[in-house]
C-alpha cells in the first residue's frame, strides 16, 4: 500500500497515484478509488456515496 511521508499540508490524506479522467476515476495510494462524482470506494470494500449538492429547480420559460 502507501509508503509516502505525510506533511502538515498533506495531513495524512491519501494522494492520487494513477488518474483516469477519461473514465471518471483515480486510484489512491492506499488502494482506494476516487470517482469524479465525489464518490469513493475504500480498500476494505466500504463505499462513500457521492456528495452532490441539491439541484436548483429550473426556471420555466413561458
N, C-alpha and C positions, 0 to 999 in steps of 0.2 A: 504494500500500500504506500502511503505517503511518507516521505522522509525529509520533507522540506523543513527549514527552520522558520519558526514564526517570529514576526517582529511586532512592535507595538502597533504598527499600521495594519498588519495582517490580522491580528487578534485571534489567530488560530483557525480562521476560516479556510476551508479547502479552496484551492485555486484550480483553474481550468488547465488541463494538460493536453486536451485534444478537442478542438472546436469543429463542429459540423453545421454551420449556419444554413447551408443549403438544405439540410434535413431537419433543422429546428432543435438540435440538442448539442450539449457539450459534456465531455467526460471530465469529472473532477479527480483530483489527486487521491482522494480517499476511496475511489471506486464508485462514487455516486454519479448520477446523471441529472443534469440541469436542463430543463426544457425551455424553449423560448416563450412559452405561455406562462412562465414562472412556476410551473410545477416541478417537483423533484422526485426522484426515485433513489432511495438510500441503499447502501450495500447490504443492509440487513433485510431488505425487502419492504420496508415501510415506505409509505407514499405521502408526499406533501401536495395537496391539491393546489391548482393554480390560484393565485391571489388576484383575481380580477376585480376591478372597480365596477360598481353597478353602472350599467349603461344609462345614459340620459335619454329620455323619450325624444324621438324625432319630431320635429315640428312639421305639422301638416301644411302642405301648400294648397291654397284654395284656387 
